Amino acid sequence: MKTILRNFISVLRRFKTASVLNVLGLSIAFVAFMLIMMQVNYDYTFDCSHRNADAIFRVDIVHGSKGSQAIICRPFARAFTESSPHIKGGCLLSAWVGSPFFYVEQNGQRTGYRENAWEVTPGLLDVIHFDMLEGTAQALDEPGSVILPESMAKKIFGNESAVGKQLIVPDTEMNAQIVKGVYKDFPRNSVLQNVMYAAMNPKENYDNWGNWNYFFFVRLDDPVNKENVLDNFRNNFNAKEVFGNEFEWGEENSFDLRLTSLPDVHFLNNVDFDSMPKASRQTLLVLFSIAFVIIIIAGINFTNFSTALTPMRIKSINTQKVLGSSDRMLRGSLLAEAICVSMFAYLLSLLFLYIVPKTPVASLVDADMSFGAQPMIIAGTAVIAAIVGVLAGLYPSYYVTSFPPALVLKGSFGLSLAGRRMRSLLVGIQFVASFILIIGSLFMYLQNYYMQNAPLGYDKEEMIIVHLNGNINKNRDAFTNQLKSFSGVEDVTYSQFLLSSQDQYMGWGRDYNGNKINFQCLPVSSSFLKVMGIEVKEGRDFRPEDDQKETGCYIFNEKAKAQYDLKLNDNINGSEIIGFIPDIKFASFRQEVTPMAFYLWGKYQWGQEDHYYNAAYVKFKTGSDLRAGMEHVRESLEKFDSEYPFVVRFYDEVLQHTYEKELKIGSLITLFSLVAIFISIVGVFGLVVFESEYKRKEIAVRKVLGSTTGEILYMFNVSYFWILLICFVLGAPVAWYGVHRWLENFAYRTPMHWWVLPLAFLIVGVITAITVTYQNWHVANENPVKNIKSE
């Protein structure tokens, strides 16, 4: 055993680069496996931590073939909650999470905070279990009450009790909010975010059947009663009285109901007005597959590398046979050696895992990567590392002890053609996986680039976005003049929503010529279309004098005009249609363009004379100093409100935020595709070591007979070219099909460019050629007489 170990260390010293790459490849494979499994586990266990999660359901509206929506009106939710004894609780959550700015006064000192807040009905605490550290389950029963997560309570109040403290919100009607409870933070993978939950005004839209603006959750006594609850409601609720005599449950022109369990909401896609965090089971399956492909590739590498050391170790091993060591003992020691190397690589991977949270890679993984948060995955990977060591060591240990000692000691050792084919097959599997991953990651990059850079139908260049508050809205004209005092500012405009920042916006249902029409409405200021460079194809643009009209006015897109046969100068509930624009990409690329309208309020907004906009668009002249412009915008905001933490950003950042999930998944798959390629190249390196050692005599003879180094390198590269070509032919169709299915998730997608395939082949081919050339260069340039004598 000592002789074998000494010989093994000698071989590792001789092939330092190959040895280091092998261990490094194996450790990187283990850390990549752990990171991927953390992300997969994060999404697959989303909302599973809640008590009775399978008995909690979101109630959605299904419009037949037209799709579904996640929002419901308040009286409808109340009727449903009261419809069955199987429903143990119901609650509403506002469709949007706000970010109010508030003050806390302590010891005569006022400190400002801006935190996320979600308006909910008190029933939330009956539907979903909150682990209350302070306060009770009735903490939200009174209007003006809020509950805070433990992390926020400590941030604001330190170690003091938060209950009874007052939050002063000067910018809205939420003044004098009283903290009535503190709850233990939910895990990251929960639809219930760790935000401030504020009691919804009990009178808000209480009997308003026209305001569909709430998520609706119910808790049943038993999940199996789901269909009974739905059938009971359909049979007993007088829908015709509310929605008209033509209403029939499930009919194309009506709607139906769907109950989706809380864990399944995370995977429910293509639902209108659903702003809850999402994941794709298809994408998770891809990540899961990549994790095991990486482990398999690393195991193949390990096997190939161990086999590649056979020519250098076989004489020592067979000497041990002659001296009395049994095959069983030798194989056991070689197997133990492989397991030890694999476990060493695993320990090295733990070091990498400790470092990863301190690198940019951490932003790509949603899960908590700390050791304490992931004990099962870390322990499971240790078991996998041991299994990899066993499986990767079995074949080499049996192979290296299978030759007769007399044959080997006489110097007649050779390697079988079948063995070389097996190793080529294993490397081929690696290349097939590498081609699939690199083609997939290239198309993901192209789709993400397309979403961020495709024409939107409006001008987003040299634009800075400012999120506003009440103080700025009250002094909007003065704020506009202040911004324009900078010579680089071309113009300023305002809107209630940011274009291309959401999948859906405010949905309005109106009567038009006796028919019901539905469209998404984006209120804007009169200069909006001009500043954004949006062309009015028919009719006219908004004018400043339209702001003084008693009624508002619409400018619809072509989709709405064609779908509802809208006519110029017609009225919709008193507001005039004054123009039509092309079908701009006003929402994200996940959604097809739907009927929409820009709307100018006129003199009144929801019955009030003061207009409120959430965002300002500051357009700069071409060639302006945008950094100086950004500084001017910040200084202008400071003059009007020095305490409020305004969000100021370039428009490109808006698009990055919109596609954050796609960008993260794309980057994650690209990263691990590169890891897979790296590990595959390590495998090639091991195989080349094997081939070069096996062909030393052949190379020496060729050199003696006049072959040049270039000709010998060409011989080696050609053999790998054919392996690459065969693997490419096998892997490319699989990748093409997978990419085609993935792109179906987007309403607007990048073309399936043919040149991606040869580019992927070129990338892998060049890396392989460099690897093969580097390793064989030394053998090809050695003294041929030395190699002939050694044989």
Steps between C-alpha positions, in 0.01 A plus 500: 500500500783737583666424167175567312445825686860607437459419133169689488661811652786471251254489211310802634825695519577405141156613382436795729277695261279203414475396867409849623245542221342164582455580870397857421246381243353254749475762778343756267250235393405441865456869582302555177279204593435645846419849367259366238327273750463792742322702231285203390407421861425870560239503222358150549436564871359850441226567757522142634618633836154642581281303732222321304644636173313240295168619648561867410378602154501809284173563320554598136259598224520289181377655175484181295742506206578867572712410801464582868555778752624503858289791629148509640262766631428532869127413515558190284771380740273559798218301340736211425646493853150479650378235255621179670576365848808334348656847463673577830626842402534745214713807443581765242839648416550808288623407151805723547756531779567865584812669638379776733736744663439551871654656809563359844553739789721379786644713776399815316684394186322422174640226272365426155459155341371370170380140525276273296142475627208279397140597573294197609174413669517369861406152377859453378598379848217242489608364163878495537676429825720780629739411781427806714789605724301799628128559470228250411313360199255791540774759445348626173138514613504878553547752214838672513674190635818350359717201580873488431745217433758446772782622275323830425401551864863461610619730223261777607465455876809298594442283807201706615149360472338618177139450610319827559753706307371750244604522134434842347438482123481862376464417131173304504180451695674235713588747775540383857547129434537308826720192528280227650726199451836357397525170315791264440649547154376263231756301299623660177296260288161625612237700317440671835789743497667640808329837470275722705139371486250782539130461574297592193235768536184295578291731280734484199297368203293299747199471267671604177453223242692699242837524678691173443827576671563236769664161542259267677612204715289250695586219741294181483453244774627232262650535149279218370196729538629738233259389224205480743560861603512616137188304400309626803583862417408464132166345593401748771653833401259712295748598231231614253384770739852640528644441152188495281253244374737378230748374759566124508783344697779384273357646180735678260341843560481448876760355734568221745695461825823316575653413835881474489681367806750737656814303394370472142448877466878533460487291181181649355597703196314706237250638753405863457579740784694234690799682653600217734849346456511231233709205389475260209500126565651461156794725593545323834508166319773641274700617804446167674624318190803727472591423862516126435659541158781695666549224760495231230750694286729545802473128583590409140799734520615338821469154345687604186777667696545199728516275195742740331749434779501126423818495284696678774371289790459151359856379552494600868162333553606177330823498700275488807320203343826315455590573862177338618230769507159372392286661232231561761737691728642705214156584366382596846792734553452661158126542569572655839744735329229613253252558783756705692569719196127552448444590866796738489336670199176517701675671793652746255152565360381597850771765505372628165143494635610713793657753260212513247266725710775764492512499117263627224376140458297549819263737316400217263376266773189590701556242771687552826843344429620482861601156629245514780213566258583209266609200712317237290649616170852525643475157666342349189785631286748331733324168436505569124873580522561160661289328234689684224825379655375140504359502146796691353749268673342164418588481131863626530570276802378189318661603173847575637515165685373291209831449317735201558804615703750321275369678190517842663840453666653391169397843364236368258211688658246633254153650515199338340311663214173436688634690800594801288157496338334495841695807609418677175131417555511647851660821373241504221220504759666803655517680167134430421401653834732796440350573158145486637587737784699750296233520227231547765694772682574685173130512414413612852747784464347596163147498646602713796685739268194515275268588789727781613588643159214425258305802369222589743320761294615788718827675581669379820849626422660770716210480742509520879207373707402651835250340739294777657329572831227736614725803549626487142147449366377807687779708347520327163523815286775648715683166499477486120645851469781411739591196291493703178745749647770250403596568138515129413134434590282493191163444669321341797180299507301293751298179519331280755692190384840425349484366146639146457541451875212254550313218331165677545375839611174644625213320326186698418167359391268749328184511288544603138205513261311247709791258528744434784863569415806427712838667465805593700510866592813707562424855623761752383564875484424694183862507376559127539470379139709788366782446749500120448500535122173309451335580167126567480390322181143631500341792680708727722735500798409620850513877550562704817147641481363143531608514864227757567212300350225365721552153352805305393615381157642179358764409244467128421737262328425330167421171675213659693374682192485180295362276776220732613443698178570828678426824317675834526311768704268240660446515876556230762320587822531867406872491411587566136712278272735756343759280329660166418865391525694195372522186715797596716649249748355667807521182714768231527594264217336214690161632390355566158390854428144538629245784470629801693454873527694798623258712701505867595289560809385849418415720795414221742676181605263263680287801585792702638657803333859414597667259260742243636769333288742234618783557252676784321683446169791741456608507135854626427633646177722281283862522612420642844709410804266248661706469817474873557133476407442227759668716763279795403187285534607390848578858606159615370324231705702603806369856471138387511531219755833442673387204713319275251717216350415549133578228246678647195626276218562478129229343287719200415496406868120481484522236227768309692271488802204388286692199370697436818380139533583415137839671524587312819394161365677568170818603681474198730466255210780676309727479805438130549528437127849648519567280804388195300724601210793552737447156654466346153830657395657356816373163376657561161822588678491168682431308181780682318739409783395139450538509121832683506647251746368208298632641171845613618676231297284568192576872524872430540501273192315762296753764606791275399335441164477876440158610629487856626353613830217670310408178318490305827281764666273496193463122536382532859266793428332327205400205719335737748336697221305191395395433859383862527312483171310184597415645842384825339269310262349319799475799736391785270147365418431441871611855585298648209182326615552604865561864405193502276282380789654754742440792264129411493481666845541841332248678283788676321823307452829503322520311167652151504827613340675217312845649562475420874567132419832544314602761760448245778703246303774758447515590872530140616725408208750779560523426873548129426764567233697722740483230768607218267781708347631616838522149647650330192750775426736373769486137387544597135814702585667243726814316385363203296799280593406533869140388438604206278746379768236534775275266308 
